[in-house]
Amino acid sequence: MQKTIFITGASTGLGKSAAKLFQSKGWQVIATMRNPEKETELTSLKNVIVLPLDVTNSEQITETIKNITEKYSVDVVLNNAGYGLIGALESLSEIQIERQIVTNLFGVIRISKAFTPHFREKKSGTFINVTSTFGLIGFPTCSIYSATKFGVDGFSESLASELTQFGIQVKVVAPGGMKTDFAIRSMEVGQHEAYEKLTAEVSKGYSAEQLENYTDAEDVAQIIYEAATDNKNQLRYIAGNDANALYDERLKNGAETQIQNIKAMFTF
């Protein structure tokens, strides 16, 4: 029996890679994005439905998911939509901070809440929430981004035990750096003269040379597919060599030691 996955943020990067992979495996894909009229690749694929959805619009979320669950039996929800807000806290405006939280955290919460009755009634279903290495480990200039991604991780862990009684699984995929245009297309940067040295040091991690060492979006999409199909009672899936190295270091040495090491790197 054909399965169905619902994906947010499917227009580019990891979301699009996941949509294409699941479609190639015979799944029906409901790919959502803010501007579907610009999409040409996914609309040409069999069993792919492209729909408009802005995860900051709570009314649109409610209406869209109501319409979807009336027509389709959804098996997996992939909460992927999001962007990076990078900069020292002092450099960020209230508008920037609020938009980041509404998109990255509230979006996941609202989508999950809207789909939960559907999964509960069918006594099955899987939420897969995309977080980040910076949803597991704090790093300078990522305070608000990490706040949202740590938030998604904590939300997911709590929700997993809340919904297990109904046969519903909640999983987290935490990628490290990816070879996508995320750093250009999906990143907003704040600047403050007091933090110029720090910002310059951190920005080395986003250089063209460094980006080449990152993981392909297709490889992360494969981990998402495994999370959706492996039938494991597993919460977190760490994706990418850099992500695994950092997380393994935290597990081996402890969080406090890793935090002190990171602070030492940026003590000028």
Disulfide bonds with the S-S distance in Angstrom:
none
